[in-house]
Amino acid sequence: MSTKFSEFLEEIEAEARAEGPDALAELAAFDERYRLAHELMVRRREAGLTQAQLAKLTGVGQADISRIERGRANPTVSTLAAVAHALGYGLALVPLKSPAAGAGPKRSGGTTAKRGSRAHAVA
């Protein structure tokens, strides 16, 4: 068992690799959720806004904003867009830095749908 958080994360990733592509895709989805949640919190703080102030600007409840920032919510695209727009950002899908070979289910027509693709707030 690990004593450092970074070692713990490495162990989780190794376990997911051992379990296969589905486990890696699930891990990537969780990673993306928390990365986006953290980014929204950072952008709110950079704007000098409290959660309550952001709630008033967006019409999204302060408790919902708190849950989003903690990665405990599953907000709709509309909710994410409202929060991002209030912070001066938009939503976009960006390429993964290191796409996993064969990650995600394939759709007919040769298009690949990837779970865990990054949705970021962009300027």
Buried (B, 14 or more C-beta within 10 A) or exposed (E): EEEEEEEEEEEBBEEBEEEEBEBBBBBBBEBBBEBBBEBBBEBBEEBEBEBEBBBEBBEBEBEBBBBBBEBEBEBEEEBBBBBBBBBEBEBEEEEBEEBBEEBBEEEEEEEEEBBBBBBBBEE
